[in-house]
Amino acid sequence: MKYIEIVGAKQNNLKSVNLKIPIGSFTVFCGPSGSGKSSLAFETLFAEGQRHYTQTLSNYARQYIQELPKPLVQCINNIPPALALEQKNSVRSSRPTVATLTDMAGFLRLLFTHLGSVLCPEHKEPLGSYSPDRAAKKAQNMFSDRKGIISVPIHLDRTGLSSRNLKKKLLQEGWRHIGWKDKRKKKGFPVIYKLDAFLKIPVGKEIYIVLDRLDFKDLERLTDSLKLAYKVFLRYDKTAKAGKAAIFTLDHKNLILSETPSCLSCAYEFPYPLQTSLFNFNSSLGACPACRGFGNDLALDEKKVAPQPEKSLAEGVLVPFTMPSATAELRSLKQFCRHQNIDIHCPWKNLPLRDRRKIWKGSSQFIGVEGFFNYLETKKYKMHVRVFLARYKSSVTCPVCQGKRFRKEISHIVFRGKTLPDMLSMDIGTLKEFFQNLSLSKEEKKKAGEIVQKLTFILEGLCEMGLDYLHLDRLVKTLSSGEFQRVNLIHQLGLGLSQVLYVLDEPTVGLHSKDSLRLIHLLKKLKREGNTVVVVEHDPDMIKEAEFIVELGPGSGLKGGEIVFSGEKEKFLECSSSLTRSYLMKKRKQKTSGNLSVDLKNYKYFLEISGCRAHNLKNVCLRVPLHRLVTVTGVSGSGKSTLVSRTLYPALARVLGYKVPEGHSYKNLKGEQHLQQVVWIDASPVEKTRRSLPVTYLKIYDQIRNLMVLHCDKQKKLNIKPGFFSLNVEGGRCPFCQGLGYREIEMVFMDPVRVPCEECKGKRFRPEILNLKWKNKNIHQILNMTVAQASDFFVSWPSIWKALSLLKKVGLDYLLLGQSLSTLSGGESQRLKLARELLNSKKNTFYILDEPTLGLHFQEMELLLALLRDLVNRGDSVLLIEHNLELIRQSDYLIDMGPGAGPKGGRILVQGTPEELMRSSSGFTAEGLRKNKEPSL
């Protein structure tokens, strides 16, 4: 068997690691947070694999490829080209959708280009193109027992001739009769006139040159007449590229025939050629001209213009008119109100709708609110005006395309009765059934058979991953990190690559235990195609299914960076030194002593929100017992985040006086009087600048700087100030790297490379500042301490020690005080936020945590559970959105949502204790809890 051989890896905290990974295997890296898993998997293995591959490319190609710096490793042998699928969703643009991310948008564009049928917008009939022979047969089939005329439809403005000259030319060529439609005389049939009866041909009407009167039974004559009609049309219409003829029967039936696709009834022609760019909302040809393909636009928002409707006009309810620059407009507004008898002392919300509309729309006497902003639109070239306008606008669905992103003509092109916007608005499960039941003719299979196979393959893969509830037009930036990674994984599977190294970062994040098994099956399929799969993971099911296991540790930070175990799963079961193995082999306790029961009949303190209907929620009423540890469970896409993070949290926060964006609508909120504050904690990044550190985020760095000034012996001679120890201002920081500790060197054919600053050697401060020491340590040495070390160092300073103790409580004792926040994982960011909130918390706080076990090892999860239990015991309330079965089992109260995802979810199935859930429910969560009682291995 061939191996990827790593020799002497020293990246970050790795201690000269040597490791062999079987090529073509399914390998899991496990171990405590900060033990070096990501350093080994991403910053060493992936970085070197990508670097090896890019070195085979030409210099020209390499200038377009992001290249990672060489990792600190002696060598890596036999490494394949590498691809990394990280858990972080870094997409911020409003253009990418699920369809574009999976390449389905491209396949659908090809499908509609090859097999799409253009319909007439008025008659809803397919457009057809007819040669003279085919046109004659069509006319004979329709009018075989009738008589009529063959004519040529022309427009005067397309002939390039004046009215008199056109008449003269027609007479010279021998045409004696023309006609045009007159609604007063004959409906649908042109009135025929002798050409020489007019001095000139009427302008503004469609003129019909009469070529022949005939019986449609005579096919030969009919064919000859149509050939002539096509030629005459091309001769007179200077803009035409193909022939056209109009047939009228004596009983007022008509038929328009053309060599270009057109409607037989009204001659409508599709204005654009069918090409892939027409079906692309990122193309100027296919995008809605109003919203430029975004699907929404910014419009003036009355709630932002008048945020406090209980105020009157006299009290300044219209905020833009209270600005010093709007004094003249405010004076005009008051004069207008006097003339219109509008009470300026009446609250805005109590003003009659008629009066509010007058003020909003304006009149000849007053510019109006809309008119004022329309005037400012003409000054948008000024930056401060653009900022001012954005302050009072909100995103609204584009009124032209109704959020579909495409120009209106796209809705006239169908495939099996569905337009492209129709397909993009469908959920993945429904669209999969559509393509599975699709039957193609032999000709259609030649054109698009492979396209349909690709679409079906991607759709089946997404459904297999439990993503059948997603819609293809869902914005990528709204996907959770778990959804984003799984969609990316399906995309990679669809590429059909082999002999590739895939490195994944906790792909089970945000997944229910049911969905985790589907993911494992997909990873094994990726491995069966000849790839090597390396996963950084804590999930018991993932570890159980691995072929090769690597555990790093034994601790975090400086206590980690070593290989505790590497080998096959069978040998892993015998490794007594493995912390992970000891947990997985342990039989679960039935219940911890900390669980608090909830008697629904007698319990008094609840937070209740009712009438929740956003997205897939079906009139949900959520009752959360206060002063308890409550967990909302359910499969991915069942509506947990919609209910908690986008409905409950914004509603509660706004009631308690927080300035947060308005959430989804609801009917009623009760129980908020029992709470003083609400805290929302998720895994989004916390860094504000490249110089943000854990100590600056916790706001204890000011105290550390003051202590340095106070205790440095040389401070009087040098006149040292606290600002000299700051990384954000000039003074004490290194002037060459501005306190970053590194410099970016621009390369001609490569991305900028970070190298330690040659002036400060990565220490970030001037030499004279580094010479100042307190307790034999300078500021660089203090910032290079771990939280555990610094906790002992600052034990005599309670405020600093308290903050550091909280970091230890949440399992971040391995972080460096001066570590850049941009290097933290999602789970580390979440725990850092939790520590800061605990540092500043009040009594009766309602904590909402989204996936708090993200990135946590089993041992760290026990620390988190103990911390959450302490919060509950002191009288706070904790609400979790969680999939981890162990944390779910240790909760006081569960709210299980489902039963499925998307339209199949959105309901609360069971509310009660974990024991009640296991007894009364047959759902996926209850099934997982029953299995969780036994050892995982």
Residue pairs with C-beta under 8 A, 6 or more apart in sequence:
1 22
1 23
2 22
2 23
2 24
2 78
3 20
3 21
3 22
3 23
3 78
4 20
4 21
4 22
4 23
4 45
4 76
4 77
4 78
4 79
4 80
4 501
4 532
5 19
5 20
5 76
5 77
5 78
6 17
6 18
6 19
6 20
6 21
6 40
6 44
6 45
6 73
6 76
7 18
7 73
7 74
7 75
7 76
7 77
8 16
8 17
8 18
8 73
8 74
8 75
9 16
9 17
9 18
9 19
9 39
9 40
9 44
9 71
9 72
9 73
9 74
10 16
10 17
10 72
10 73
11 39
11 40
11 43
11 44
11 71
11 72
11 73
12 36
12 39
12 43
12 561
13 34
13 36
13 39
13 557
13 558
13 560
13 561
14 36
14 39
14 40
14 44
14 72
14 561
15 561
15 562
17 36
17 40
17 561
17 562
17 563
18 563
19 40
19 550
19 563
19 566
20 566
21 27
21 45
21 532
21 534
21 548
21 550
22 532
22 547
22 548
23 78
23 80
23 532
24 527
24 530
24 531
24 532
25 527
25 532
25 533
25 547
25 548
26 523
26 524
26 527
26 533
26 535
26 545
26 546
26 547
26 548
27 532
27 533
27 534
27 535
27 546
27 547
27 548
27 549
27 550
28 534
28 535
28 536
28 537
28 542
28 543
28 546
28 548
28 549
28 550
29 37
29 40
29 41
29 534
29 535
29 536
29 537
29 550
29 551
29 552
30 37
30 536
30 537
30 538
30 543
30 549
30 550
30 551
30 552
30 580
30 857
31 37
31 551
31 552
31 553
31 560
31 564
31 579
31 580
31 857
32 553
32 554
32 555
32 556
32 560
32 579
32 857
32 859
32 860
33 556
33 811
33 814
33 825
33 827
33 828
33 855
33 856
33 857
33 860
34 556
34 557
34 560
34 814
34 815
34 828
35 552
35 553
35 554
35 555
35 556
35 560
35 561
36 552
36 560
36 561
36 562
37 536
37 552
38 505
38 536
38 825
39 561
40 550
40 552
41 503
41 505
41 534
41 536
42 84
42 86
42 503
42 505
42 536
43 71
44 71
44 72
44 73
44 76
45 76
45 79
45 82
45 501
45 503
45 534
46 68
46 82
46 83
46 84
46 501
46 503
47 68
47 69
47 70
47 71
48 70
48 71
48 73
48 76
48 79
48 82
49 76
49 79
49 80
49 81
49 82
49 501
50 67
50 68
50 81
50 82
50 84
51 67
51 68
51 70
52 79
52 81
53 81
53 82
54 62
54 65
54 67
57 65
59 749
60 749
62 749
62 750
63 748
63 749
63 750
66 751
67 750
67 751
69 753
69 754
79 501
80 499
80 500
80 501
80 532
81 499
81 500
81 501
82 500
82 501
82 502
82 503
83 492
83 497
83 500
83 501
83 502
83 503
84 502
84 503
84 504
84 505
85 485
85 488
85 489
85 492
85 502
85 503
85 504
85 505
85 507
86 485
86 505
87 481
87 482
87 484
87 485
87 505
87 506
87 507
87 509
87 826
88 481
88 505
88 826
89 476
89 477
89 479
89 480
89 481
89 484
91 476
91 477
91 484
92 477
93 476
93 477
94 294
94 296
94 475
94 477
95 282
95 293
95 294
96 475
96 476
96 477
97 105
97 424
97 472
97 473
97 474
97 475
97 476
98 104
98 428
98 470
98 471
98 472
98 473
98 474
98 476
98 479
98 487
99 105
99 108
99 424
99 472
99 473
100 106
100 282
100 476
101 476
101 487
101 488
101 491
102 458
102 462
102 487
102 490
102 491
102 494
103 458
103 491
103 494
104 455
104 458
104 459
104 472
105 280
105 424
105 472
106 276
107 451
107 454
107 455
107 458
108 279
108 420
108 423
108 424
108 455
109 276
109 279
109 280
109 420
110 276
110 448
110 451
111 415
111 448
111 451
111 452
111 455
112 274
112 279
112 413
112 415
112 420
113 274
113 275
113 276
113 278
113 279
114 447
114 448
114 451
115 415
115 444
115 447
115 448
116 274
116 413
116 414
116 415
117 126
117 127
117 413
117 414
117 415
118 126
118 127
118 261
118 270
118 274
118 412
118 413
119 125
119 126
119 127
119 412
119 413
119 414
120 126
120 127
120 263
120 265
120 266
120 268
120 412
121 268
121 412
122 263
122 265
122 266
122 268
123 263
123 265
123 266
123 268
125 263
125 264
125 265
127 261
127 262
127 263
127 268
127 269
127 270
128 261
128 262
128 264
129 242
129 258
129 259
129 260
129 261
129 262
130 138
130 257
130 258
130 259
131 259
132 223
132 226
132 227
132 230
132 243
133 223
135 226
135 245
135 257
136 219
136 222
136 223
136 226
137 219
138 255
138 257
138 264
139 216
139 222
139 226
139 247
139 255
139 257
140 216
140 217
140 219
140 222
142 253
142 255
143 216
143 247
143 249
143 253
143 255
144 216
144 217
145 216
145 217
146 216
146 249
146 250
146 251
146 253
147 213
147 214
147 215
147 216
147 249
147 250
148 213
148 214
148 216
148 247
148 248
148 249
148 250
148 253
149 192
149 210
149 211
149 212
149 213
149 214
149 247
149 248
150 210
150 211
150 212
150 213
150 214
150 222
150 225
150 226
150 229
150 245
150 246
150 247
151 179
151 190
151 208
151 209
151 210
151 211
151 229
151 245
151 246
151 247
151 248
152 208
152 209
152 211
152 229
152 232
152 233
152 236
152 244
152 245
152 246
153 206
153 207
153 208
153 233
153 244
153 245
153 246
153 256
153 267
154 206
154 207
154 208
154 209
154 233
154 236
154 237
155 206
155 207
155 237
156 163
156 166
156 201
156 203
156 204
156 207
158 236
158 237
158 238
158 239
158 240
159 166
159 236
159 237
159 238
160 238
161 169
162 200
163 200
163 201
163 202
163 203
164 199
164 200
166 201
167 195
167 198
167 199
167 200
167 201
170 178
170 195
170 209
171 195
171 196
175 195
175 209
175 210
175 211
176 194
176 195
176 196
176 210
177 192
177 193
177 194
177 195
177 209
177 210
178 192
178 193
178 195
178 201
178 207
178 208
178 209
178 210
179 190
179 191
179 192
179 193
179 207
179 208
179 210
180 190
180 191
180 202
180 205
180 206
180 207
180 208
181 188
181 189
181 190
181 191
181 205
181 206
182 190
182 191
185 191
186 252
187 252
188 248
188 252
188 253
188 254
189 248
189 252
189 254
190 208
190 248
192 210
201 207
208 246
208 248
209 232
209 236
211 225
211 228
211 229
211 232
212 221
212 225
212 228
214 221
214 222
214 225
216 222
216 249
226 245
226 257
229 243
229 244
229 245
230 242
230 243
230 244
230 245
230 259
231 243
233 240
233 243
233 244
233 245
234 240
234 242
234 243
237 244
241 260
242 258
242 259
242 260
243 258
243 259
244 256
244 257
244 258
244 259
244 260
244 262
244 267
245 256
245 257
245 258
246 254
246 255
246 256
246 257
246 267
247 254
247 255
247 256
247 257
248 254
254 265
255 264
255 265
256 262
256 263
256 264
256 265
256 266
256 267
257 264
258 267
258 269
260 269
261 269
261 270
262 268
262 269
263 269
270 409
270 412
270 413
271 409
272 278
272 285
272 409
274 413
275 285
277 283
277 285
277 286
278 285
278 286
278 410
279 286
279 406
279 410
279 413
279 420
280 286
280 287
281 287
281 288
281 293
281 295
281 405
281 406
282 293
283 293
286 293
286 406
286 407
286 410
287 293
287 405
287 406
287 407
288 295
288 398
288 400
288 401
288 404
288 405
288 406
288 407
288 408
289 400
289 407
290 297
290 398
290 399
290 400
290 401
291 297
291 398
291 400
291 401
291 405
293 405
293 406
294 398
294 405
295 397
295 398
295 401
295 403
295 404
295 405
295 473
296 395
296 396
296 397
296 398
296 403
297 395
297 396
297 398
297 399
298 390
298 393
298 394
298 395
298 396
299 393
299 394
299 396
300 369
300 370
300 373
300 392
300 393
301 392
301 393
301 394
302 360
303 394
303 662
304 319
304 391
304 392
304 393
304 394
305 318
305 319
305 320
305 369
305 392
306 317
306 318
306 319
306 348
307 319
308 317
309 317
309 347
309 348
309 349
310 347
310 348
310 349
311 317
311 347
311 348
312 343
312 344
312 345
312 346
312 347
312 348
313 333
313 334
313 337
313 342
313 344
313 345
313 346
313 348
313 359
314 344
314 345
316 322
317 347
317 348
318 333
318 348
318 359
318 369
319 392
320 326
320 369
320 372
320 373
320 388
320 392
321 329
321 330
321 333
321 372
322 330
326 372
329 367
329 372
332 365
332 366
332 367
333 359
333 366
334 344
335 365
335 366
336 342
336 358
336 359
336 363
336 365
336 366
337 343
337 344
337 359
339 365
340 355
340 358
342 351
342 355
342 358
342 359
343 351
348 356
358 368
359 366
359 368
359 369
360 368
360 369
360 370
361 368
361 370
361 371
362 368
362 369
362 370
362 371
367 375
373 389
373 392
376 385
376 388
376 389
377 389
379 385
380 386
380 389
397 403
398 405
400 408
401 407
401 408
404 410
404 411
404 421
404 424
404 425
405 421
405 473
406 420
406 421
410 419
410 420
410 421
411 419
411 421
412 419
413 419
413 420
416 434
416 438
418 434
423 431
423 434
423 472
424 471
424 472
424 473
425 471
425 472
425 473
426 434
426 471
426 472
427 468
427 469
427 470
427 471
427 902
427 903
428 459
428 462
428 463
428 467
428 468
428 469
428 470
428 471
428 472
429 463
429 468
429 469
429 902
431 459
431 472
432 456
432 459
432 460
432 462
432 463
432 468
435 452
435 455
435 456
435 459
436 456
438 452
440 448
440 449
440 452
454 494
457 494
458 490
458 491
458 494
461 490
461 493
461 494
461 522
462 468
462 470
462 487
462 490
464 518
464 521
464 522
465 486
465 489
465 490
465 515
465 518
465 519
465 522
466 486
466 511
466 512
466 514
466 515
466 518
466 635
466 636
466 637
466 901
467 483
467 486
467 487
467 490
467 636
467 637
468 901
468 902
469 616
469 637
469 900
469 901
469 902
469 903
469 904
469 905
470 479
470 483
470 487
470 637
470 902
476 484
476 487
479 487
480 509
480 510
480 641
481 509
481 510
481 683
481 826
482 507
482 508
482 509
482 510
482 511
482 636
483 510
483 636
485 504
485 505
485 507
485 509
486 507
486 519
489 504
489 507
489 519
489 522
489 523
489 526
490 522
492 502
492 526
493 522
493 525
493 526
496 529
497 529
497 531
498 529
498 530
498 531
499 530
499 531
500 531
500 532
501 531
501 532
501 534
502 526
502 531
502 532
502 533
502 534
503 534
503 535
503 536
504 523
504 533
504 534
504 535
504 536
504 537
505 536
506 535
506 536
506 537
506 538
506 539
506 854
506 855
507 519
507 523
507 535
507 537
508 516
508 519
508 537
508 539
508 541
508 542
509 826
509 851
509 854
509 855
510 636
510 851
510 883
511 519
511 636
511 883
512 633
512 634
512 635
512 636
512 883
512 924
512 925
512 928
513 541
513 883
513 885
513 924
513 925
513 928
514 635
514 924
514 927
514 928
515 635
515 636
516 539
516 541
516 542
517 541
520 541
520 542
520 545
523 533
523 535
524 545
526 533
527 533
535 542
535 546
537 543
538 855
538 856
538 857
538 858
540 584
540 936
540 937
541 936
543 549
543 580
543 584
543 936
543 937
544 569
544 584
544 936
544 937
546 569
547 568
547 569
548 566
548 567
548 568
548 569
549 565
549 566
549 567
549 568
549 569
549 572
550 563
550 565
550 566
551 563
551 564
551 565
551 566
551 572
551 575
551 578
551 579
551 580
551 581
552 560
552 561
552 562
552 563
552 564
553 559
553 560
553 562
553 564
553 579
554 560
554 562
554 564
554 577
554 579
555 814
556 811
556 813
556 814
557 786
557 788
557 813
557 814
557 815
557 816
558 786
558 814
559 814
560 814
564 575
564 577
564 578
564 579
565 571
565 572
565 575
565 577
565 578
565 581
572 578
572 581
573 581
573 585
573 937
575 581
576 582
579 857
579 858
579 859
580 857
580 858
581 937
583 858
583 859
584 858
584 935
584 936
584 937
585 935
585 936
585 937
586 935
587 933
587 934
587 935
588 886
588 889
588 932
588 933
588 934
588 935
590 933
591 915
592 865
592 890
594 869
594 873
594 890
595 890
595 891
595 892
595 913
596 628
596 629
596 872
596 892
597 892
597 913
598 625
598 628
598 892
598 893
598 912
598 913
600 625
600 911
600 912
603 625
605 625
605 626
605 627
605 671
605 674
606 623
606 624
606 625
606 626
606 670
606 671
607 623
607 624
607 626
607 648
607 652
607 669
607 670
607 671
607 672
607 674
607 675
607 846
607 877
608 621
608 622
608 623
608 624
608 668
608 669
608 670
608 671
609 621
609 622
609 647
609 648
609 651
609 652
609 666
609 668
609 669
609 670
610 620
610 621
610 622
610 666
610 667
610 668
611 619
611 621
611 665
611 666
611 667
611 668
612 619
612 620
612 621
612 622
612 642
612 643
612 647
612 664
612 666
612 667
613 619
613 620
613 664
613 665
614 642
614 646
614 647
614 664
614 665
615 639
615 642
615 664
615 906
616 637
616 638
616 639
616 642
616 902
616 903
616 905
616 906
617 639
617 642
617 643
617 647
617 906
618 906
618 907
620 639
620 643
620 906
620 907
620 908
621 908
622 643
622 648
622 895
622 908
623 911
624 630
624 648
624 877
624 879
624 893
624 895
625 892
625 893
626 671
626 674
626 675
626 846
626 877
627 872
627 875
627 876
627 877
628 872
628 877
628 878
628 892
628 893
629 868
629 869
629 872
629 878
629 880
629 890
629 891
629 892
629 893
630 877
630 878
630 879
630 880
630 891
630 892
630 893
630 894
630 895
631 879
631 880
631 881
631 882
631 887
631 888
631 891
631 893
631 894
631 895
632 640
632 643
632 644
632 879
632 880
632 881
632 882
632 894
632 895
632 897
633 640
633 882
633 883
633 888
633 894
633 895
633 896
633 897
633 925
634 640
634 896
634 897
634 898
634 905
634 909
634 925
635 898
635 900
635 901
635 905
635 924
636 883
636 901
637 900
637 901
637 902
637 905
638 897
638 898
638 899
638 900
638 901
638 905
638 906
639 897
639 905
639 906
639 907
640 881
640 897
641 850
641 881
642 664
643 897
644 848
644 850
644 879
644 881
645 680
645 682
645 848
645 850
645 881
646 663
646 664
647 663
647 664
647 666
648 663
648 848
649 660
649 663
649 678
649 680
649 848
650 660
650 661
650 662
650 663
650 664
651 663
651 666
651 669
652 669
652 672
652 675
652 678
652 846
653 660
653 678
653 680
654 660
654 662
655 669
655 672
656 672
656 675
656 676
656 677
656 678
658 678
674 844
675 844
675 845
675 846
675 877
676 842
676 843
676 844
676 845
677 841
677 842
677 844
677 845
677 846
678 845
678 846
678 847
678 848
679 837
679 841
679 845
679 846
679 847
679 848
680 848
680 850
681 830
681 833
681 834
681 837
681 847
681 848
681 849
681 850
681 852
682 830
682 833
682 849
682 850
682 851
683 826
683 827
683 829
683 830
683 850
683 851
683 854
684 826
684 829
685 821
685 822
685 824
685 826
685 829
686 692
686 697
686 821
686 824
686 829
686 832
686 833
687 820
687 821
687 822
687 824
688 821
689 728
690 740
690 820
690 822
691 727
691 728
691 739
691 740
691 820
692 820
692 821
692 822
693 701
693 727
693 783
693 817
693 818
693 819
693 820
693 821
694 787
694 807
694 812
694 815
694 816
694 817
694 819
694 821
694 832
695 701
695 704
695 783
695 817
695 818
697 821
697 832
697 836
698 803
698 807
698 832
698 835
698 836
698 839
699 836
700 799
700 800
700 803
700 804
702 722
703 797
703 799
703 800
704 725
704 782
704 794
704 800
705 722
705 723
705 725
705 726
706 722
707 774
707 797
708 720
708 722
708 725
708 772
708 774
708 779
708 782
709 715
709 720
709 721
709 722
709 725
711 774
711 775
712 720
712 772
712 773
712 774
714 720
714 771
714 772
715 772
718 768
718 772
720 769
720 772
721 731
723 729
723 731
723 732
724 731
724 732
724 769
725 732
725 765
725 769
725 779
726 732
726 733
726 739
727 733
727 739
727 740
727 764
728 739
732 765
732 766
732 769
733 739
733 764
733 765
733 766
734 741
734 757
734 759
734 760
734 763
734 764
734 765
734 766
735 759
735 766
736 743
736 757
736 758
736 759
736 760
737 743
737 757
737 759
737 760
737 764
739 764
739 765
740 757
740 764
741 756
741 757
741 760
741 762
741 763
741 764
742 754
742 755
742 756
742 757
742 762
743 754
743 755
743 756
743 757
743 758
744 752
744 753
744 754
745 752
745 753
745 755
746 752
747 753
756 762
757 764
760 766
760 767
763 770
763 780
764 780
764 783
764 818
765 778
765 779
765 780
769 778
769 779
770 778
770 779
770 780
771 778
772 778
772 779
774 782
775 793
777 793
780 818
782 790
782 793
782 817
782 818
783 816
783 817
783 818
784 816
784 817
784 818
785 793
785 816
785 817
786 813
786 814
786 815
786 816
786 817
787 804
787 807
787 808
787 812
787 813
787 814
787 815
787 816
787 817
788 808
788 813
788 814
790 804
790 817
791 801
791 804
791 805
791 808
791 813
794 800
794 801
794 804
795 801
802 839
803 835
803 839
806 835
806 838
806 839
807 813
807 815
807 832
807 835
809 835
809 863
809 867
810 831
810 832
810 834
810 835
810 863
810 864
810 867
811 831
811 856
811 860
811 863
811 864
812 828
812 831
812 832
812 835
815 824
815 828
821 829
821 832
824 832
825 855
826 854
826 855
827 853
827 854
827 855
827 856
828 855
830 849
830 850
830 851
830 852
830 854
831 852
831 864
834 849
834 852
834 867
837 847
838 867
838 871
841 876
843 874
843 875
843 876
844 875
844 876
844 877
845 871
845 876
845 877
846 876
846 877
846 879
847 871
847 876
847 877
847 878
847 879
848 879
848 880
848 881
849 878
849 879
849 880
849 881
850 881
851 881
851 882
851 883
852 864
852 868
852 880
852 882
852 887
853 861
853 864
853 882
853 884
853 887
856 864
858 886
861 884
861 886
861 887
864 887
865 887
865 890
868 878
868 880
871 878
872 878
872 892
880 887
880 891
882 888
885 928
885 929
885 932
886 932
888 894
888 914
888 925
888 929
889 914
889 929
889 932
890 914
891 914
892 913
893 911
893 912
893 913
894 910
894 911
894 912
894 913
894 914
894 917
894 925
895 908
895 910
895 911
896 908
896 909
896 910
896 911
896 917
896 921
896 923
896 925
896 926
897 905
897 906
897 907
897 908
897 909
898 904
898 905
898 907
898 909
898 923
898 924
898 925
899 905
899 907
899 909
899 923
899 924
909 921
909 923
910 916
910 917
910 920
910 921
910 923
910 926
912 920
914 929
917 925
917 926
917 929
918 926
918 929
918 930
920 926
